[in-house]
C-alpha cells in the first residue's frame, strides 16, 4: 500500500487531469492507494518546479470553485422549485 511521502501536497483535481499528470511527471505526482477513488493528486514538493506548482494549484482552484458554483446553481434550482410549489398551494 502506498502512503503519503514526507513533504507532499494534496490537491483536488479531476481524474482525467490526474492521469495526465501521472504521464507528465511520474516522479513528481502520485496518489496513495486509499485515495484512488477520490479526485486528488499528491505532489512531491522536493521535485516540483515553481511553474508546475503554480499550474497545479490553479488547476485545483478551478476544480474546487467550479464544483461549488455548480452546486450553488443546483441548490438555487431546487429552492426555486420548492418555493414555486409552495406558492401554488
PDB file as gemmi writes it, atoms N, CA and C in Angstrom:
CRYST1    1.000    1.000    1.000  90.00  90.00  90.00 P 1                      
ATOM      1  N   UNK A   1       0.835  -1.178   0.000  1.00  0.00           N  
ATOM      2  CA  UNK A   1       0.000   0.000   0.000  1.00  0.00           C  
ATOM      3  C   UNK A   1       0.882   1.244   0.000  1.00  0.00           C  
ATOM      4  N   UNK A   2       0.569   2.165  -0.863  1.00  0.00           N  
ATOM      5  CA  UNK A   2       1.333   3.402  -0.954  1.00  0.00           C  
ATOM      6  C   UNK A   2       0.728   4.434  -0.015  1.00  0.00           C  
ATOM      7  N   UNK A   3       1.540   5.099   0.743  1.00  0.00           N  
ATOM      8  CA  UNK A   3       1.074   6.123   1.677  1.00  0.00           C  
ATOM      9  C   UNK A   3       1.721   7.455   1.331  1.00  0.00           C  
ATOM     10  N   UNK A   4       1.304   8.493   2.041  1.00  0.00           N  
ATOM     11  CA  UNK A   4       1.909   9.804   1.829  1.00  0.00           C  
ATOM     12  C   UNK A   4       3.405   9.749   2.084  1.00  0.00           C  
ATOM     13  N   UNK A   5       4.118  10.470   1.267  1.00  0.00           N  
ATOM     14  CA  UNK A   5       5.539  10.658   1.490  1.00  0.00           C  
ATOM     15  C   UNK A   5       5.720  12.002   2.193  1.00  0.00           C  
ATOM     16  N   UNK A   6       6.796  12.154   2.938  1.00  0.00           N  
ATOM     17  CA  UNK A   6       7.040  13.450   3.586  1.00  0.00           C  
ATOM     18  C   UNK A   6       7.117  14.567   2.541  1.00  0.00           C  
ATOM     19  N   UNK A   7       6.708  15.754   2.937  1.00  0.00           N  
ATOM     20  CA  UNK A   7       6.768  16.933   2.071  1.00  0.00           C  
ATOM     21  C   UNK A   7       5.982  16.778   0.776  1.00  0.00           C  
ATOM     22  N   UNK A   8       4.785  16.229   0.894  1.00  0.00           N  
ATOM     23  CA  UNK A   8       3.887  16.098  -0.247  1.00  0.00           C  
ATOM     24  C   UNK A   8       2.694  17.028  -0.065  1.00  0.00           C  
ATOM     25  N   UNK A   9       2.151  17.444  -1.171  1.00  0.00           N  
ATOM     26  CA  UNK A   9       0.998  18.326  -1.190  1.00  0.00           C  
ATOM     27  C   UNK A   9      -0.153  17.606  -1.868  1.00  0.00           C  
ATOM     28  N   UNK A  10      -1.330  17.611  -1.256  1.00  0.00           N  
ATOM     29  CA  UNK A  10      -2.526  17.020  -1.857  1.00  0.00           C  
ATOM     30  C   UNK A  10      -3.357  18.132  -2.483  1.00  0.00           C  
ATOM     31  N   UNK A  11      -3.758  17.927  -3.738  1.00  0.00           N  
ATOM     32  CA  UNK A  11      -4.556  18.911  -4.463  1.00  0.00           C  
ATOM     33  C   UNK A  11      -5.715  18.185  -5.135  1.00  0.00           C  
ATOM     34  N   UNK A  12      -6.919  18.723  -4.978  1.00  0.00           N  
ATOM     35  CA  UNK A  12      -8.092  18.123  -5.603  1.00  0.00           C  
ATOM     36  C   UNK A  12      -8.158  18.527  -7.070  1.00  0.00           C  
ATOM     37  N   UNK A  13      -8.182  17.529  -7.941  1.00  0.00           N  
ATOM     38  CA  UNK A  13      -8.326  17.741  -9.386  1.00  0.00           C  
ATOM     39  C   UNK A  13      -9.153  16.600  -9.940  1.00  0.00           C  
ATOM     40  N   UNK A  14      -9.615  16.739 -11.181  1.00  0.00           N  
ATOM     41  CA  UNK A  14     -10.426  15.656 -11.728  1.00  0.00           C  
ATOM     42  C   UNK A  14      -9.547  14.496 -12.198  1.00  0.00           C  
ATOM     43  N   UNK A  15     -10.190  13.368 -12.431  1.00  0.00           N  
ATOM     44  CA  UNK A  15      -9.472  12.128 -12.729  1.00  0.00           C  
ATOM     45  C   UNK A  15      -8.686  12.204 -14.031  1.00  0.00           C  
ATOM     46  N   UNK A  16      -9.228  12.860 -15.060  1.00  0.00           N  
ATOM     47  CA  UNK A  16      -8.515  12.969 -16.336  1.00  0.00           C  
ATOM     48  C   UNK A  16      -7.243  13.795 -16.185  1.00  0.00           C  
ATOM     49  N   UNK A  17      -7.337  14.887 -15.437  1.00  0.00           N  
ATOM     50  CA  UNK A  17      -6.156  15.712 -15.208  1.00  0.00           C  
ATOM     51  C   UNK A  17      -5.115  14.964 -14.387  1.00  0.00           C  
ATOM     52  N   UNK A  18      -5.589  14.185 -13.429  1.00  0.00           N  
ATOM     53  CA  UNK A  18      -4.665  13.392 -12.607  1.00  0.00           C  
ATOM     54  C   UNK A  18      -3.915  12.386 -13.476  1.00  0.00           C  
ATOM     55  N   UNK A  19      -4.637  11.720 -14.350  1.00  0.00           N  
ATOM     56  CA  UNK A  19      -3.996  10.738 -15.246  1.00  0.00           C  
ATOM     57  C   UNK A  19      -2.946  11.415 -16.123  1.00  0.00           C  
ATOM     58  N   UNK A  20      -3.244  12.602 -16.613  1.00  0.00           N  
ATOM     59  CA  UNK A  20      -2.283  13.342 -17.446  1.00  0.00           C  
ATOM     60  C   UNK A  20      -1.032  13.700 -16.647  1.00  0.00           C  
ATOM     61  N   UNK A  21      -1.213  14.076 -15.388  1.00  0.00           N  
ATOM     62  CA  UNK A  21      -0.055  14.410 -14.550  1.00  0.00           C  
ATOM     63  C   UNK A  21       0.824  13.188 -14.301  1.00  0.00           C  
ATOM     64  N   UNK A  22       0.198  12.027 -14.127  1.00  0.00           N  
ATOM     65  CA  UNK A  22       0.980  10.799 -13.919  1.00  0.00           C  
ATOM     66  C   UNK A  22       1.869  10.521 -15.134  1.00  0.00           C  
ATOM     67  N   UNK A  23       1.353  10.782 -16.318  1.00  0.00           N  
ATOM     68  CA  UNK A  23       2.131  10.572 -17.544  1.00  0.00           C  
ATOM     69  C   UNK A  23       3.220  11.646 -17.668  1.00  0.00           C  
ATOM     70  N   UNK A  24       2.840  12.883 -17.370  1.00  0.00           N  
ATOM     71  CA  UNK A  24       3.753  14.020 -17.500  1.00  0.00           C  
ATOM     72  C   UNK A  24       4.920  13.967 -16.521  1.00  0.00           C  
ATOM     73  N   UNK A  25       4.640  13.594 -15.276  1.00  0.00           N  
ATOM     74  CA  UNK A  25       5.691  13.616 -14.256  1.00  0.00           C  
ATOM     75  C   UNK A  25       5.534  12.515 -13.230  1.00  0.00           C  
ATOM     76  N   UNK A  26       5.796  11.268 -13.617  1.00  0.00           N  
ATOM     77  CA  UNK A  26       5.601  10.153 -12.677  1.00  0.00           C  
ATOM     78  C   UNK A  26       6.501  10.217 -11.445  1.00  0.00           C  
ATOM     79  N   UNK A  27       7.591  10.969 -11.540  1.00  0.00           N  
ATOM     80  CA  UNK A  27       8.470  11.115 -10.378  1.00  0.00           C  
ATOM     81  C   UNK A  27       8.006  12.251  -9.457  1.00  0.00           C  
ATOM     82  N   UNK A  28       7.065  13.076  -9.942  1.00  0.00           N  
ATOM     83  CA  UNK A  28       6.554  14.208  -9.163  1.00  0.00           C  
ATOM     84  C   UNK A  28       5.197  13.888  -8.549  1.00  0.00           C  
ATOM     85  N   UNK A  29       4.295  13.337  -9.364  1.00  0.00           N  
ATOM     86  CA  UNK A  29       2.903  13.149  -8.955  1.00  0.00           C  
ATOM     87  C   UNK A  29       2.616  11.696  -8.629  1.00  0.00           C  
ATOM     88  N   UNK A  30       1.816  11.487  -7.605  1.00  0.00           N  
ATOM     89  CA  UNK A  30       1.415  10.136  -7.218  1.00  0.00           C  
ATOM     90  C   UNK A  30       0.117  10.219  -6.442  1.00  0.00           C  
ATOM     91  N   UNK A  31      -0.426   9.070  -6.088  1.00  0.00           N  
ATOM     92  CA  UNK A  31      -1.629   9.010  -5.265  1.00  0.00           C  
ATOM     93  C   UNK A  31      -1.506   7.793  -4.351  1.00  0.00           C  
ATOM     94  N   UNK A  32      -1.941   7.947  -3.123  1.00  0.00           N  
ATOM     95  CA  UNK A  32      -1.957   6.817  -2.187  1.00  0.00           C  
ATOM     96  C   UNK A  32      -3.097   5.881  -2.588  1.00  0.00           C  
ATOM     97  N   UNK A  33      -2.899   4.596  -2.413  1.00  0.00           N  
ATOM     98  CA  UNK A  33      -3.900   3.616  -2.826  1.00  0.00           C  
ATOM     99  C   UNK A  33      -5.285   3.909  -2.266  1.00  0.00           C  
ATOM    100  N   UNK A  34      -5.349   4.321  -1.018  1.00  0.00           N  
ATOM    101  CA  UNK A  34      -6.657   4.558  -0.414  1.00  0.00           C  
ATOM    102  C   UNK A  34      -7.325   5.834  -0.945  1.00  0.00           C  
ATOM    103  N   UNK A  35      -6.600   6.630  -1.729  1.00  0.00           N  
ATOM    104  CA  UNK A  35      -7.186   7.822  -2.347  1.00  0.00           C  
ATOM    105  C   UNK A  35      -7.537   7.624  -3.810  1.00  0.00           C  
ATOM    106  N   UNK A  36      -7.330   6.433  -4.336  1.00  0.00           N  
ATOM    107  CA  UNK A  36      -7.611   6.199  -5.758  1.00  0.00           C  
ATOM    108  C   UNK A  36      -9.029   6.597  -6.173  1.00  0.00           C  
ATOM    109  N   UNK A  37     -10.053   6.316  -5.365  1.00  0.00           N  
ATOM    110  CA  UNK A  37     -11.409   6.678  -5.811  1.00  0.00           C  
ATOM    111  C   UNK A  37     -11.751   8.165  -5.659  1.00  0.00           C  
ATOM    112  N   UNK A  38     -10.829   8.965  -5.142  1.00  0.00           N  
ATOM    113  CA  UNK A  38     -11.116  10.374  -4.895  1.00  0.00           C  
ATOM    114  C   UNK A  38     -10.382  11.262  -5.900  1.00  0.00           C  
ATOM    115  N   UNK A  39     -10.981  12.384  -6.267  1.00  0.00           N  
ATOM    116  CA  UNK A  39     -10.358  13.273  -7.254  1.00  0.00           C  
ATOM    117  C   UNK A  39      -9.263  14.146  -6.631  1.00  0.00           C  
ATOM    118  N   UNK A  40      -8.104  13.552  -6.446  1.00  0.00           N  
ATOM    119  CA  UNK A  40      -6.973  14.309  -5.926  1.00  0.00           C  
ATOM    120  C   UNK A  40      -5.671  13.699  -6.402  1.00  0.00           C  
ATOM    121  N   UNK A  41      -4.631  14.503  -6.310  1.00  0.00           N  
ATOM    122  CA  UNK A  41      -3.283  14.049  -6.654  1.00  0.00           C  
ATOM    123  C   UNK A  41      -2.342  14.531  -5.563  1.00  0.00           C  
ATOM    124  N   UNK A  42      -1.304  13.782  -5.342  1.00  0.00           N  
ATOM    125  CA  UNK A  42      -0.252  14.170  -4.405  1.00  0.00           C  
ATOM    126  C   UNK A  42       0.974  14.577  -5.219  1.00  0.00           C  
ATOM    127  N   UNK A  43       1.638  15.628  -4.779  1.00  0.00           N  
ATOM    128  CA  UNK A  43       2.836  16.089  -5.463  1.00  0.00           C  
ATOM    129  C   UNK A  43       4.009  16.156  -4.507  1.00  0.00           C  
ATOM    130  N   UNK A  44       5.140  15.681  -4.955  1.00  0.00           N  
ATOM    131  CA  UNK A  44       6.364  15.741  -4.151  1.00  0.00           C  
ATOM    132  C   UNK A  44       6.951  17.147  -4.256  1.00  0.00           C  
ATOM    133  N   UNK A  45       6.911  17.868  -3.160  1.00  0.00           N  
ATOM    134  CA  UNK A  45       7.357  19.259  -3.161  1.00  0.00           C  
ATOM    135  C   UNK A  45       8.840  19.398  -3.493  1.00  0.00           C  
ATOM    136  N   UNK A  46       9.625  18.398  -3.180  1.00  0.00           N  
ATOM    137  CA  UNK A  46      11.062  18.472  -3.455  1.00  0.00           C  
ATOM    138  C   UNK A  46      11.368  18.317  -4.949  1.00  0.00           C  
ATOM    139  N   UNK A  47      10.395  17.860  -5.730  1.00  0.00           N  
ATOM    140  CA  UNK A  47      10.650  17.605  -7.151  1.00  0.00           C  
ATOM    141  C   UNK A  47       9.853  18.486  -8.100  1.00  0.00           C  
ATOM    142  N   UNK A  48       8.880  19.201  -7.587  1.00  0.00           N  
ATOM    143  CA  UNK A  48       8.034  20.003  -8.463  1.00  0.00           C  
ATOM    144  C   UNK A  48       8.637  21.393  -8.654  1.00  0.00           C  
ATOM    145  N   UNK A  49       8.633  21.852  -9.884  1.00  0.00           N  
ATOM    146  CA  UNK A  49       9.152  23.185 -10.179  1.00  0.00           C  
ATOM    147  C   UNK A  49       8.128  24.263  -9.852  1.00  0.00           C  
ATOM    148  N   UNK A  50       8.591  25.473  -9.821  1.00  0.00           N  
ATOM    149  CA  UNK A  50       7.731  26.610  -9.466  1.00  0.00           C  
ATOM    150  C   UNK A  50       6.543  26.749 -10.422  1.00  0.00           C  
ATOM    151  N   UNK A  51       6.790  26.667 -11.726  1.00  0.00           N  
ATOM    152  CA  UNK A  51       5.723  26.812 -12.718  1.00  0.00           C  
ATOM    153  C   UNK A  51       4.738  25.651 -12.615  1.00  0.00           C  
ATOM    154  N   UNK A  52       5.243  24.447 -12.463  1.00  0.00           N  
ATOM    155  CA  UNK A  52       4.368  23.273 -12.347  1.00  0.00           C  
ATOM    156  C   UNK A  52       3.507  23.362 -11.082  1.00  0.00           C  
ATOM    157  N   UNK A  53       4.092  23.851 -10.003  1.00  0.00           N  
ATOM    158  CA  UNK A  53       3.331  24.014  -8.765  1.00  0.00           C  
ATOM    159  C   UNK A  53       2.233  25.061  -8.940  1.00  0.00           C  
ATOM    160  N   UNK A  54       2.573  26.152  -9.573  1.00  0.00           N  
ATOM    161  CA  UNK A  54       1.585  27.206  -9.837  1.00  0.00           C  
ATOM    162  C   UNK A  54       0.440  26.660 -10.695  1.00  0.00           C  
ATOM    163  N   UNK A  55       0.769  25.919 -11.742  1.00  0.00           N  
ATOM    164  CA  UNK A  55      -0.253  25.328 -12.611  1.00  0.00           C  
ATOM    165  C   UNK A  55      -1.126  24.335 -11.848  1.00  0.00           C  
ATOM    166  N   UNK A  56      -0.502  23.522 -11.006  1.00  0.00           N  
ATOM    167  CA  UNK A  56      -1.241  22.538 -10.216  1.00  0.00           C  
ATOM    168  C   UNK A  56      -2.224  23.227  -9.273  1.00  0.00           C  
ATOM    169  N   UNK A  57      -1.769  24.264  -8.600  1.00  0.00           N  
ATOM    170  CA  UNK A  57      -2.637  24.986  -7.674  1.00  0.00           C  
ATOM    171  C   UNK A  57      -3.782  25.690  -8.399  1.00  0.00           C  
ATOM    172  N   UNK A  58      -3.510  26.246  -9.563  1.00  0.00           N  
ATOM    173  CA  UNK A  58      -4.575  26.871 -10.357  1.00  0.00           C  
ATOM    174  C   UNK A  58      -5.599  25.829 -10.802  1.00  0.00           C  
ATOM    175  N   UNK A  59      -5.111  24.684 -11.239  1.00  0.00           N  
ATOM    176  CA  UNK A  59      -5.998  23.607 -11.660  1.00  0.00           C  
ATOM    177  C   UNK A  59      -6.874  23.154 -10.499  1.00  0.00           C  
ATOM    178  N   UNK A  60      -6.276  22.992  -9.338  1.00  0.00           N  
ATOM    179  CA  UNK A  60      -7.032  22.600  -8.155  1.00  0.00           C  
ATOM    180  C   UNK A  60      -8.053  23.655  -7.763  1.00  0.00           C  
ATOM    181  N   UNK A  61      -7.668  24.914  -7.841  1.00  0.00           N  
ATOM    182  CA  UNK A  61      -8.581  26.011  -7.506  1.00  0.00           C  
ATOM    183  C   UNK A  61      -9.796  25.987  -8.434  1.00  0.00           C  
ATOM    184  N   UNK A  62      -9.531  25.836  -9.741  1.00  0.00           N  
ATOM    185  CA  UNK A  62     -10.640  25.792 -10.702  1.00  0.00           C  
ATOM    186  C   UNK A  62     -11.556  24.603 -10.440  1.00  0.00           C  
ATOM    187  N   UNK A  63     -10.966  23.462 -10.148  1.00  0.00           N  
ATOM    188  CA  UNK A  63     -11.762  22.257  -9.886  1.00  0.00           C  
ATOM    189  C   UNK A  63     -12.686  22.476  -8.690  1.00  0.00           C  
ATOM    190  N   UNK A  64     -12.152  23.000  -7.614  1.00  0.00           N  
ATOM    191  CA  UNK A  64     -12.944  23.187  -6.394  1.00  0.00           C  
ATOM    192  C   UNK A  64     -13.991  24.281  -6.581  1.00  0.00           C  
ATOM    193  N   UNK A  65     -13.615  25.406  -7.172  1.00  0.00           N  
ATOM    194  CA  UNK A  65     -14.576  26.504  -7.310  1.00  0.00           C  
ATOM    195  C   UNK A  65     -15.647  26.189  -8.345  1.00  0.00           C  
ATOM    196  N   UNK A  66     -15.314  25.489  -9.411  1.00  0.00           N  
ATOM    197  CA  UNK A  66     -16.324  25.091 -10.398  1.00  0.00           C  
ATOM    198  C   UNK A  66     -17.357  24.175  -9.763  1.00  0.00           C  
ATOM    199  N   UNK A  67     -16.906  23.247  -8.934  1.00  0.00           N  
ATOM    200  CA  UNK A  67     -17.833  22.332  -8.269  1.00  0.00           C  
ATOM    201  C   UNK A  67     -18.753  23.089  -7.317  1.00  0.00           C  
ATOM    202  N   UNK A  68     -18.204  24.064  -6.598  1.00  0.00           N  
ATOM    203  CA  UNK A  68     -19.023  24.853  -5.677  1.00  0.00           C  
ATOM    204  C   UNK A  68     -20.054  25.674  -6.446  1.00  0.00           C  
ATOM    205  N   UNK A  69     -19.618  26.265  -7.576  1.00  0.00           N  
ATOM    206  CA  UNK A  69     -20.542  27.057  -8.384  1.00  0.00           C  
ATOM    207  C   UNK A  69     -21.676  26.190  -8.926  1.00  0.00           C  
ATOM    208  N   UNK A  70     -21.345  25.003  -9.401  1.00  0.00           N  
ATOM    209  CA  UNK A  70     -22.372  24.097  -9.923  1.00  0.00           C  
ATOM    210  C   UNK A  70     -23.333  23.671  -8.819  1.00  0.00           C  
ATOM    211  N   UNK A  71     -22.808  23.399  -7.639  1.00  0.00           N  
ATOM    212  CA  UNK A  71     -23.661  23.006  -6.512  1.00  0.00           C  
ATOM    213  C   UNK A  71     -24.545  24.172  -6.095  1.00  0.00           C  
ATOM    214  N   UNK A  72     -23.987  25.354  -6.109  1.00  0.00           N  
ATOM    215  CA  UNK A  72     -24.746  26.546  -5.729  1.00  0.00           C  
ATOM    216  C   UNK A  72     -25.900  26.765  -6.708  1.00  0.00           C  
ATOM    217  N   UNK A  73     -25.630  26.633  -8.005  1.00  0.00           N  
ATOM    218  CA  UNK A  73     -26.664  26.800  -9.024  1.00  0.00           C  
ATOM    219  C   UNK A  73     -27.712  25.706  -8.877  1.00  0.00           C  
ATOM    220  N   UNK A  74     -27.291  24.487  -8.674  1.00  0.00           N  
ATOM    221  CA  UNK A  74     -28.238  23.378  -8.491  1.00  0.00           C  
ATOM    222  C   UNK A  74     -29.088  23.611  -7.251  1.00  0.00           C  
ATOM    223  N   UNK A  75     -28.487  24.111  -6.189  1.00  0.00           N  
ATOM    224  CA  UNK A  75     -29.225  24.398  -4.968  1.00  0.00           C  
ATOM    225  C   UNK A  75     -30.278  25.469  -5.183  1.00  0.00           C  
ATOM    226  N   UNK A  76     -29.957  26.486  -5.965  1.00  0.00           N  
ATOM    227  CA  UNK A  76     -30.930  27.540  -6.263  1.00  0.00           C  
ATOM    228  C   UNK A  76     -32.096  26.982  -7.050  1.00  0.00           C  
ATOM    229  N   UNK A  77     -31.808  26.078  -7.992  1.00  0.00           N  
ATOM    230  CA  UNK A  77     -32.873  25.477  -8.785  1.00  0.00           C  
ATOM    231  C   UNK A  77     -33.826  24.712  -7.889  1.00  0.00           C  
ATOM    232  N   UNK A  78     -33.273  23.971  -6.945  1.00  0.00           N  
ATOM    233  CA  UNK A  78     -34.100  23.203  -6.023  1.00  0.00           C  
ATOM    234  C   UNK A  78     -34.916  24.152  -5.156  1.00  0.00           C  
ATOM    235  N   UNK A  79     -34.287  25.227  -4.675  1.00  0.00           N  
ATOM    236  CA  UNK A  79     -35.004  26.185  -3.846  1.00  0.00           C  
ATOM    237  C   UNK A  79     -36.122  26.863  -4.622  1.00  0.00           C  
ATOM    238  N   UNK A  80     -35.873  27.216  -5.864  1.00  0.00           N  
ATOM    239  CA  UNK A  80     -36.915  27.843  -6.687  1.00  0.00           C  
ATOM    240  C   UNK A  80     -38.072  26.889  -6.902  1.00  0.00           C  
ATOM    241  N   UNK A  81     -37.764  25.636  -7.170  1.00  0.00           N  
ATOM    242  CA  UNK A  81     -38.805  24.640  -7.392  1.00  0.00           C  
ATOM    243  C   UNK A  81     -39.643  24.482  -6.129  1.00  0.00           C  
ATOM    244  N   UNK A  82     -38.986  24.405  -4.993  1.00  0.00           N  
ATOM    245  CA  UNK A  82     -39.710  24.242  -3.731  1.00  0.00           C  
ATOM    246  C   UNK A  82     -40.573  25.466  -3.435  1.00  0.00           C  
ATOM    247  N   UNK A  83     -40.003  26.672  -3.627  1.00  0.00           N  
ATOM    248  CA  UNK A  83     -40.769  27.878  -3.314  1.00  0.00           C  
ATOM    249  C   UNK A  83     -41.907  28.069  -4.313  1.00  0.00           C  
ATOM    250  N   UNK A  84     -41.721  27.697  -5.568  1.00  0.00           N  
ATOM    251  CA  UNK A  84     -42.812  27.829  -6.534  1.00  0.00           C  
ATOM    252  C   UNK A  84     -43.925  26.837  -6.244  1.00  0.00           C  
ATOM    253  N   UNK A  85     -43.567  25.658  -5.687  1.00  0.00           N  
ATOM    254  CA  UNK A  85     -44.584  24.692  -5.303  1.00  0.00           C  
ATOM    255  C   UNK A  85     -45.404  25.223  -4.150  1.00  0.00           C  
ATOM    256  N   UNK A  86     -44.781  25.927  -3.232  1.00  0.00           N  
ATOM    257  CA  UNK A  86     -45.495  26.477  -2.085  1.00  0.00           C  
ATOM    258  C   UNK A  86     -46.474  27.568  -2.516  1.00  0.00           C  
ATOM    259  N   UNK A  87     -46.064  28.379  -3.474  1.00  0.00           N  
ATOM    260  CA  UNK A  87     -46.929  29.463  -3.944  1.00  0.00           C  
ATOM    261  C   UNK A  87     -48.194  28.909  -4.586  1.00  0.00           C  
ATOM    262  N   UNK A  88     -48.053  27.784  -5.246  1.00  0.00           N  
ATOM    263  CA  UNK A  88     -49.187  27.170  -5.929  1.00  0.00           C  
ATOM    264  C   UNK A  88     -50.200  26.572  -4.986  1.00  0.00           C  
ATOM    265  N   UNK A  89     -49.833  26.349  -3.729  1.00  0.00           N  
ATOM    266  CA  UNK A  89     -50.742  25.712  -2.767  1.00  0.00           C  
ATOM    267  C   UNK A  89     -51.637  26.692  -2.109  1.00  0.00           C  
TER     268      UNK A  89                                                      
END                                                                             
